[in-house]
Amino acid sequence: YRKNICIVPYLKMQKVSSVAIYGYGRIGRLIAEELEESDIEVKYMIDQNAERFKYNGKIPIMKYDDICEKVDMVLVTAAIEEESKQIAQKVRDEKGMDALSFHDVLVEMKWYLE
């Protein structure tokens, strides 16, 4: 049994209007799809293997070192929780942007799942 997870209300509560998604895996693409139907803009996606992915015509995919545009929040979707938290901290420290691991987002919005 799979529960539907809707991240849009959480991001709106945080006053987020633009995001970047770190990770072009399944979770990252699902979040991007959900946000396409909202007024929260996905400015770009970040992936260490960006050159392997084709531009889908909507959302640019870039490497971490190529980030130049600030967003309200970077959502980190790395599958391993500790790695995800480390990447989020690196984004905050090096890029000066708010960043959260998707694991932390799920914990913070757990009341949406009930």
Secondary structure, DSSP 8 states (H G I E B T S, - for coil): -------HHHHHHTT--EEEEE--SHHHHHHHHHHHTSS-EEEEEE-TTGGGS---SSS-EE-GGG--S--SEEEE--SSHHHHHHHHHHHHHHH---EEEHHHHHHHTHHHH-
